Amino acid sequence: MASPESEDFVRAFARGLDVIEAMGAGAPRKTIAQVAEATKLPRSVVRRLMMTLCAQRYAQTDGKLFALTPRALKLGLSYLDSLPFWRYTQPALEDLRSQVNESCSMAVLDGEDIVYVLRIPSRRILAMNLTVGSRLPAHVVSLGRVLLADLDKAVLRSYLDNAKLKPSTPRSITKAAALKTDLEIVRQQGYAWVDGELDPAICGISVPVRDASGTAVAAISVSLTSGTCDEAAAKRRFLVPLRRAAEQIRSAMPN
């Protein structure tokens, strides 16, 4: 991977990506000054980048305010389309949701966060509004625990040494040693159960989705209201359907 000091690193391209990310956060329409403040880039640089995005139809302007256009969606969809399992996930999760009548999701690991790539809510909508692209700290959700547990030992050690394990609720695990112990249990049992660590009202159970080599490339979950069942009940109700859905996705992937 090229570092910012490498001759392979294209600084203008990196700055353009920073601008796109800044445009996608907060108010949908922004001034050059607002984007410059968000990206810590000079206004003259931001202006050139924004005018380039407008010329490429990724953004539009009325002369003062700038906004992304629907064309910008192609950037995110390019990632989703590149996932070998994504196109097979929706029918599998729809079947799962029909069986369990609870919200079902798929996420991937990105650094210290998970990123949702698909979410199918139940009619009993949970308080937290999560959609494709939503990010959550990996250590406080079952999807994240499953993916962290599958990391190579050296990579996991680096994560535990450097991750900011901030609490989301009083129940959140915030000590690296405690998280390591929990992840060892998750790795052994093949699923993760987390209750009230992200939000006091939400619990969930997750399993990995593995590719042909056995690597966990994503995770799928069933989320429900905390207090409706404990881990033992969740395991009885949801673990077999979850594993069946994960296998359905895996078997549909190209080798």
N, C-alpha and C positions, 0 to 999 in steps of 0.2 A: 504494500500500500504506500502510495507516494505521500511524503510529508510536505507541509507548506514550503519547506526549504529545498525540496527536490526540483530538479530541472523538468521533471515530468508533471509537476503541479501547475495547472493553468489558473492563475489567480483571478483573472476576469470571469472565468466560468464559475469558480467557487463563489465569487461575490454575487453573481447573478442568481445562483441558487439561494444564497442568504436573503436576497431581496424578495424572491418568490415566497420563501418561508415567512418573511415578515409581513408580506401582503396578505397571507392567509390567516394571520392572527388578529383578533380584535375586530375593529370596525372594517367593513368591506371596502370602504373608499378612504384613501389616505393621501396626504400631501407628500411632496418630496422631503420636507423637513421631518415629518413623522417617520418615514421609512429610514431616513438617515439616522435618526435617534435610535430606532430599534436595531439597526444593523451596525451602528458605530462606524459608518462609512461617511466620507465627505459628501456633501450635497451634490457637488458637481459629478461625482462618480455615480451616485444614485440616479441622478437625472439622465445620464447617458444610458445606464442599464434599463431604466424604465422606458425610455424612448425606443430602445432596442426591442424590449418585450412588446411594446405597442406595434412596432413595425412587423413583428412576427405573429401578431394577433393573439398573444398570450395575455395582453393587458389592453386597457383602453383608458382614455382621458378626456375630460372636458376642458383641458387647458390648465386646470388647477388641481383637481382631484384625480387619482388613479385607482383603477380597480382591475382585478383579474377577470378574464373572460372564461366562458365554458371550455375553450380550447385548453386551458391549464389542466383540466381534468385528465387530459391524455397522458400527462406525466405520471399521475398516480395509477391510472389504469394500465399503463405500460408495466408497472411493477406487478400488479395483480395478475395480469395476463402471463407474466413470465413465471409465476409460481406453477409448478407442474401439477399441483393438486387443487388449485383454486376453483377451476371450472367444475370439478366433481364434488365440491364441498356443499354447495347450496342444496341439491336434492338430498344429500345424506343428512344434513342438519334439519331440513324440513321434515324428513321422516322421523328424526329423533325428537323434534319438538312435538310432533303429532303423538308420539308414544308417551312422552313424559309430561306434556302440557306445561313446560317451563321454558324460560329463555335459554337459547343455545347459541354458542359463539365459537369462533376460531380466532386464534391470535398467533403471532410470531414474536420472537425475541429480537429486540433492537437495543443493544447496550444494556442499560439498567432498566429499561422499560419493556412492556409488551405493547404491541400495536394490533388492534383489531383489524382483521381482513374480512370478516363476515360476522354478522350478528342477526339472529332471528328471534325477536322478542315474543313472549307469550302474551296472551290477552291480559294477564295480570302484570301490567308494566311495573318494573322496579323503579324506585325513585331516581336512580342514577341514569342519565340519558347518554348512552354510549352508542356510537355509530362506527362505520368503517373509518379507519384512520385515528380513532381515539387512542390515546396513550395512557397507560397506568404504570406505576412502579411495580416491577416484577415481583418483588419480595412479599407483597401484601395480598396477592391474588393467586388463586389456585392455578390458573393458566401459566403464570410466571413461575410458580414453584416447580411445575412439571418440566418446564423447559430448562430452568436453572439446574435441576437435578440431573439432566442428561448431558450437561457440559463436560468437556474434557477436564480432567482433574486440574491441570495447570491453569486452564481458562477460569475454572470455578474458583481456584485459589486467588487469582488476580481479582476476580469480581468481589470476593469476600473481603479482600484487603483494601479495596478502593471504593466500593459502592457506598453511597450515602443512604443508609437504611433509616430514613425518616419515618416517624410514626404517623399513620393516618387516623388511628383510633388508639385508645389505651390498650387494646388487645394486640396491636401490631408488634411483630418481632422486629427488634431494632439492634440486637447483638449478633455479630457475625458468628460467634460460636453456637448460639441457639439456632440460628438459621441453618448452619452447616449440619447440625444434628437432624433438624427437620428434613432437610433435603436428602440426607442419607436414608431416612425412613421412606420418603417419597420414591426414591430410586428403587428400593427393595420391593415396595408394594405395588408400584406401577401406576399409582394415581395420587392426586393431591386433594386434600380437603382443607379449605380455609373458611373460617367463620368469623365475621365481624372485624377483620383486620383492615379492610379498606373503608368500609362503611358499616356502622353497627347493625344496619338493617339487612345486610346482604351476606349470603354464604354461597359457596359453590364447590363443585367437584369436577376435576379435570383429568384427562388422560392424554398421553402423547399421540401424535400422528407420525408414524415412521415411514421412511422411504425404503427402497429395496435393500439398502445396506444396513438398515436397523437404526439409523440416526433419526432423532426426533426433529422434524422439520417444522412442526407446528404443534399446537395443542387445541383440543376442543373441550368445551365445558357445558355444564348445566348450572345455571344460577337461579337462586330462589330466595325467598324472604327468610331471614334469619329467625330461628325459633320454630319453623315449621317442621324441621326434623334435625336429628343429630347426625354425626358421621356414620354411625352404624346403619341408621335408617336410609341415609343417602346412598350408602354403598349397596344396600339391598335393592333400592328402587332404581338407581341410575347407572351403576357401574357396568352391568352387562350391556344395556343399550348403548352406552357411551363407547365401549370397546368394540361393539358391533359396527357402529358408525365409523370409528377410526379405521377399522379393517376394510370397510366398504370404500373409504377414500383411498387407502393405501393400495388396494387391489386394482383400482382404476387408474393409478398413476402409471405413466410409461416407465419402463425399466431403464 
